[in-house]
Amino acid sequence: MLIAGAGPVGLTMALELARYGVPVRIIDKVPEPTHTSRAVAVWPRTLELLDRSGAAADIIAIGNKVTVANILSGGRSVASLSLDQIPSPYPFALMVPQYETEAVLRRHLTAHGVTPDLGVELLGFEQDEDGLSARLREPDGTESIKRFAFLVACDGAHSVVRHRLGLEFHGDTLGLDWTQGDFHLSGYPFPSSQMAIFWHEDGPLLFFPMAPDRARIITSLGVSTGAEPVALEQKAFQKMVEARGPGGITLTGTEWVSAFRINERQVENYRSGRVFLAGDAAHIHSPAGGQGMNTGMQDAINLAWKLALVSHGVASAPALLESYDLERRPVGAQVIAASGRMTRIGTLPDHTLQHVRDFIAHILMGLPPVQRAITGLMAEVSIGYPNSPLNGPSLGEVKAGARVRPVAGVAPFGSGNTPVFTACGGSGAAKLASHFPRLVVALACPSGEEALLSLVRPDGYLAAAVQDADWEALIPYLDHLGTERREPII
Ligand SMILES: Cc1cc2nc3c(=O)[nH]c(=O)nc-3n(C[C@H](O)[C@H](O)[C@H](O)COP(=O)(O)OP(=O)(O)OC[C@H]3O[C@@H](n4cnc5c(N)ncnc54)[C@H](O)[C@@H]3O)c2cc1C
């Protein structure tokens, strides 16, 4: 398996495959890891999924937990969203520079015996029935052709793989220029556990605290002229903070600044034969809400167990690999739409509309169901795969395709070193597991809940649910995955 790109998505992909025992080569054209801060928020669902490899605890150890998101306008509070109500063992947004997240992933990957090959560039590839030939440029400049079964393109927004496949990257570039930076500061009027968005008539100002005296600050620069946007240095940024912020904040040092324009684009298909696209190679969107890296890492986690099952010869159904695009493309579209909406709301140019917005937002965001809907989307805990072709029958309130909430203190689904489904139930669950020993493990349900048999995918989404006594109803479902080496029914 070849992974092109050792950013957060490629590293997540490699880590998942490596811990499932799939031989993997991960390459990156840069000679050493990048040290720019970039994506700063890691959301609860990503942490839940990273807990399966053990990486979540290490990232949490170095991050700053934010439990409240404040929105203010004209000095008044519009809304205060409680992230600690998010239904997850990790009810917070974790603020940590992207290079530190990447460093943790690299460390865990190395523990599985895989090191990214830096300075190696993917130049091109050809697919055939048996595999894929990749043309690589090694660090000494020599070119070689190497064979792989599959290629996962985690090569970022300017993906060479996407270009080579001739896939469209549909979407638009929004009309505003933006600047952002990680600054040391004093006078931030909230505790470091609270982020703040100041809606201002000239453009929003966003603070993501990374420590009591350090924050990522983002603000808009105005309508794009078409020229490359230029980042504001500390002095000019300070003026923006004074003009748009609450007053009293002093920037005392700069870690990193950059400028950007928001692109909202998504590739037309996340798969082409033996090639899969994940992360920024497949979708890019507004940083409002900090979803880009999270969504990409979750792409990788969705795909990895499917590739691992196919690679180990445990499951062979075409539907398994086909489901990657069918599951993740709608999620990407949803994230693009939601982050775009947040950006447009925060950058309304008309002053009358701004007042209407503040008034309506104050009322709506004060309602607990609206708060839950917004935070659930940002945390990506409400995202699931309701229309997945992998969904089996389901009973009760939780439908197949929905996220199964992990239980604090219990090993998360899919955390072993094989990509197995977990059958939670009574004796039926145990029988199902013994019938498919390479694909299913049994987990005893808490007492009183054994009557229902829930089959959970290795990535923690519900595959199917039946009465425990009807466990045999799930045999056709698992057979349908193309499962081999089925044991006889005992
Ligand atoms: C300046 C900047 C600021 C950002 N700020 C935020 C933010 O505030 N919040 C947020 O959520 N997101 C932000 N992002 C986006 C976030 O960084 C991305 O969503 C995230 O990095 C996506 O990860 P990825 O692994 O898909 O791609 P990348 O991190 O881009 O990694 C792709 C890797 O592929 C490698 N590569 C490319 N082509 C080849 C090739 N042919 N062969 C081998 N290797 C190759 C590249 O060197 C790179 O290391 C920002 C991005 C940038 C650039």
The ligand as a Tripos MOL2 file, in Angstrom:
@<TRIPOS>MOLECULE
LIG
   53    58     1     0     0
SMALL
NO_CHARGES

@<TRIPOS>ATOM
      1 C1         -1.4460   28.1700    5.8670 C.3       1 LIG1
      2 C2         -2.4960   27.1800    6.2620 C.ar      1 LIG1
      3 C3         -3.2820   27.4380    7.3690 C.ar      1 LIG1
      4 C4         -4.2840   26.5390    7.7350 C.ar      1 LIG1
      5 N1         -5.0200   26.8100    8.8260 N.ar      1 LIG1
      6 C5         -5.9840   25.9670    9.1990 C.ar      1 LIG1
      7 C6         -6.7710   26.2050   10.3180 C.ar      1 LIG1
      8 O1         -6.6110   27.2260   10.9850 O.2       1 LIG1
      9 N2         -7.7290   25.3030   10.6550 N.ar      1 LIG1
     10 C7         -7.9280   24.1570    9.9020 C.ar      1 LIG1
     11 O2         -8.7920   23.3310   10.2240 O.2       1 LIG1
     12 N3         -7.1860   23.9050    8.8460 N.ar      1 LIG1
     13 C8         -6.2380   24.7730    8.4610 C.ar      1 LIG1
     14 N4         -5.4930   24.5020    7.3750 N.ar      1 LIG1
     15 C9         -5.7990   23.3000    6.6230 C.3       1 LIG1
     16 C10        -5.1420   22.0960    7.2270 C.3       1 LIG1
     17 O3         -3.7830   22.3700    7.3880 O.3       1 LIG1
     18 C11        -5.3990   20.9360    6.2930 C.3       1 LIG1
     19 O4         -6.7920   20.6370    6.2990 O.3       1 LIG1
     20 C12        -4.6270   19.7010    6.6720 C.3       1 LIG1
     21 O5         -3.2460   19.9430    6.6450 O.3       1 LIG1
     22 C13        -4.9660   18.6030    5.6700 C.3       1 LIG1
     23 O6         -4.0980   17.5530    5.8250 O.3       1 LIG1
     24 P1         -3.6500   16.6570    4.6040 P.3       1 LIG1
     25 O7         -2.8030   15.6120    5.2120 O.co2     1 LIG1
     26 O8         -4.8410   16.2800    3.7960 O.co2     1 LIG1
     27 O9         -2.8140   17.6050    3.6390 O.3       1 LIG1
     28 P2         -1.4340   18.3770    3.9230 P.3       1 LIG1
     29 O10        -1.2830   18.7000    5.3550 O.co2     1 LIG1
     30 O11        -1.3990   19.4730    2.9420 O.co2     1 LIG1
     31 O12        -0.3250   17.2900    3.5710 O.3       1 LIG1
     32 C14        -0.0830   16.8810    2.2470 C.3       1 LIG1
     33 C15         1.3320   16.3630    2.1730 C.3       1 LIG1
     34 O13         1.5220   15.7670    0.9010 O.3       1 LIG1
     35 C16         2.8220   16.0560    0.4570 C.3       1 LIG1
     36 N5          2.8450   15.9030   -1.0000 N.ar      1 LIG1
     37 C17         2.2050   16.6560   -1.9120 C.ar      1 LIG1
     38 N6          2.4320   16.1940   -3.1440 N.ar      1 LIG1
     39 C18         3.2260   15.1090   -3.0190 C.ar      1 LIG1
     40 C19         3.8020   14.1990   -3.9410 C.ar      1 LIG1
     41 N7          3.6080   14.3040   -5.2570 N.pl3     1 LIG1
     42 N8          4.5890   13.1960   -3.4710 N.ar      1 LIG1
     43 C20         4.8120   13.0740   -2.1320 C.ar      1 LIG1
     44 N9          4.2790   13.9200   -1.2200 N.ar      1 LIG1
     45 C21         3.4980   14.9180   -1.6510 C.ar      1 LIG1
     46 C22         3.0530   17.4850    0.9410 C.3       1 LIG1
     47 O14         4.4300   17.7760    1.0400 O.3       1 LIG1
     48 C23         2.3630   17.4750    2.2910 C.3       1 LIG1
     49 O15         3.2550   17.1730    3.3520 O.3       1 LIG1
     50 C24        -4.4990   25.3720    6.9820 C.ar      1 LIG1
     51 C25        -3.6930   25.1100    5.8680 C.ar      1 LIG1
     52 C26        -2.7030   26.0070    5.5040 C.ar      1 LIG1
     53 C27        -1.8420   25.6960    4.3070 C.3       1 LIG1
@<TRIPOS>BOND
     1     1     2 1
     2     2     3 ar
     3     2    52 ar
     4     3     4 ar
     5     4     5 ar
     6     4    50 ar
     7     5     6 ar
     8     6     7 ar
     9     6    13 1
    10     7     8 2
    11     7     9 ar
    12     9    10 ar
    13    10    11 2
    14    10    12 ar
    15    12    13 ar
    16    13    14 ar
    17    14    15 1
    18    14    50 ar
    19    15    16 1
    20    16    17 1
    21    16    18 1
    22    18    19 1
    23    18    20 1
    24    20    21 1
    25    20    22 1
    26    22    23 1
    27    23    24 1
    28    24    25 2
    29    24    26 1
    30    24    27 1
    31    27    28 1
    32    28    29 2
    33    28    30 1
    34    28    31 1
    35    31    32 1
    36    32    33 1
    37    33    34 1
    38    33    48 1
    39    34    35 1
    40    35    36 1
    41    35    46 1
    42    36    37 ar
    43    36    45 ar
    44    37    38 ar
    45    38    39 ar
    46    39    40 ar
    47    39    45 ar
    48    40    41 1
    49    40    42 ar
    50    42    43 ar
    51    43    44 ar
    52    44    45 ar
    53    46    47 1
    54    46    48 1
    55    48    49 1
    56    50    51 ar
    57    51    52 ar
    58    52    53 1
@<TRIPOS>SUBSTRUCTURE
     1 LIG1         1 GROUP 0 **** ****
